[in-house]
Amino acid sequence: MTKETQPRPDTPCVAVCSTTFDDICRGCGRSVEEVAQWVFMDEVQKEQVWQRILAQGYPRRNT
């Protein structure tokens, strides 16, 4: 199975939360607001966040 065909996790969270000196988590790339609202977002909103953070090189998982 290639990386492109693996199912996406429910959340971009990688349990390395840090927003020191910034409003963007260094682990997953989401804003503080996006993290707080994630469970309330619909699938379209979540997909928009996923597309942005993936384009920016997040989430930073240890693989």
C-alpha positions in Angstrom: 0.0 0.0 0.0 1.4 3.4 -0.9 1.3 6.5 1.1 -1.3 8.0 -1.2 -3.8 5.1 -0.8 -3.6 4.9 3.0 -6.7 6.3 4.7 -6.2 9.6 6.3 -6.3 9.8 10.2 -9.4 11.3 11.8 -7.3 14.3 12.9 -4.0 15.8 11.9 -2.9 15.8 15.6 0.5 14.1 16.2 0.4 14.6 19.9 3.3 17.1 19.7 1.4 20.2 20.5 3.4 23.5 20.6 2.2 26.9 19.8 5.0 28.8 21.6 5.5 32.2 20.1 2.9 31.5 17.4 -0.8 30.6 16.9 0.2 27.6 14.7 0.9 24.2 16.2 4.3 23.0 15.2 3.2 19.3 15.2 0.1 19.4 13.0 0.1 22.9 11.4 -3.4 23.9 12.5 -4.2 27.2 14.1 -5.3 27.3 17.7 -8.8 28.0 16.4 -8.8 25.1 14.1 -7.7 22.7 16.8 -10.5 24.0 19.1 -13.1 23.8 16.4 -12.0 20.5 14.7 -14.8 18.4 16.3 -17.4 20.9 15.2 -16.2 21.2 11.6 -18.0 19.5 8.7 -16.1 17.3 6.2 -15.6 20.1 3.7 -14.1 22.4 6.3 -11.8 19.6 7.6 -10.7 18.8 4.0 -9.8 22.5 3.5 -7.6 22.4 6.6 -6.0 19.1 5.5 -5.2 20.4 2.0 -3.6 23.5 3.5 -1.5 21.8 6.1 -0.4 19.0 3.7 0.7 21.7 1.2 2.7 23.3 4.0 4.5 20.0 4.9 2.4 19.1 8.0 1.5 17.1 9.9 5.0 16.2 11.0 4.7 12.5 11.9 7.7 10.4 12.8 7.6 7.6 10.1 
